[in-house]
Amino acid sequence: MRIRIYNANILTMQPGQRMFCGEVHIQDDKIVYLGTEDGAPSLQWDRQINAGGNVVMPGFKDAHTHSAMTFLRSYADDLPLQEWLYDRVFPMEDKLTEEDVYWFTILAYMEYLTSGITACFDMYQKNDAIVKASMDTGFRTVLCGSINNFFGTVEEMEQQFLKYNACDPLVSYRFGFHAEYTTSREILERMAALGQKYHAPVYTHNSETAKEVAECVERYGMTPTKFLDKLGMFEYGVHMTDEDLQICKDKQVWVVTNPASNLKLASGIAPIQRMKDMGIGLAIGTDGPASNNCLDMFREMFLTTALQKVVLGDASALDALDVLEMATVGGAGAMGLQDCDVLAEGKQADMIILDMTQPNMQPMNNVAKNIVYSGSKQNVKMTMIAGRIMYEDGQFFLGVSPQEVYDQARRRMERMTAE
């Protein structure tokens, strides 16, 4: 399949490269030309798209989510984290079947596509169902292990690591556990050893609430970050001490912030500007639709920068371009998707077209700031993954109708609430 996108304002997100007017050529799943119209080769096309001066850029990467938790959207709201998790979320999750996870995951994919998200870092359960949803629809998914004291084993995680990293180009797998407070020290030590065996990073929820940090200090005499560092694992969080931040910097830990979810659960505000100043790798996630409840990268980008400004009392904190980089290049780095980070020849054709003719994007005094400060889902005109158009002008191309997905989600939620 050969696609030409021309008359486009191209924002490659490559360091130091300014936006320019040109065209992008896609063959199968890769970008084969990126440049001006004058230098473009003349080929036979399966489709040519006149971008009409709109912006073509890399797709956003949702660097932390729980896709199938769409079934809990607006079901467990207005509760503190621990009560929300143990009293509302876990009991309902016990009722999930493989088919439930399959359909609820596809529902999340639809929402990602409308927000220009071309890949998600999905930490959930019943991974066979998630992989099937990814392969059936064509959505790019990085699976993140999520074992804890109640679910999964280290042996199963190792098997899944080997299985899913070899099953399909759209699917990859990373080691992970739910959190320090839900996982025994024995499991954590074995997880650390597993990561060291394969020279692979290990991911988790970390230091999300002050209560979580205090309880870890009571158990082990140190913060979760320091404790995990002692075990050989490193991750990210909201309530970070100076020592925690230094550990993140020294160990080259990627930090993923989920501002909307953290606000809604009253978990706190991560010190993102300080992390950036220290050179810590940064990315943005939505978290799951049970705690957000919206899978919307535009809202996350705005909150990421606005929260830093108000906390620091500095309107210049965390520039919009830095946030845009977090949502694209940073997310790809955190997820291990180096072939999907920027627009460049030889990279995967994971890209979006943003409609700049909408009133919220005019005038185009500064495109990056328009996208972060005034952009919204209404501006997503097209979302492409691996050279395949998945969403365009309000239409989905997933091999299944939206109505069937909605009906499946409704019927399955009705069954679970009745059980």
Buried (B, 14 or more C-beta within 10 A) or exposed (E): EBBBBBBBBBBBBBEEEEBEEBBBBBBEBBBBBBBEEEEBEEEEEEEEBEBBEBBBBBBBBBBBBBBBBBBBBEBBBEBEBBEBBEEBBBEBBEEBEEEBBBBBBBBBBBBBBBBBBBBBBBBBBBBBBBBBBBBBBBBBBBBBBBBBEEBBEBEEBBEBBEBBBEBEEBBBBBBBBBBBBBBEEEBBBBBBEBBEEEEBBBBBBBBBBEBBBEBBBEEBEBBBBBBBBEBBBBBBBBBBBEEBBBBBBEBEBBBBBBBBBBBBBEBBBBBBBBBBEEEBBBBBBBBBBBBBBBBBBBBBBBBBBBBBBEBBEEEEBBBBBBBBBBBBBBBBBBBBBEBBBBBBEEBBBBBBBBBBEBEEBEEEEEBBBBBBBBBBBBBBBBBBBBBBBBBBEEEBBBEBEEEEBEEBBEEBBEEBEEE
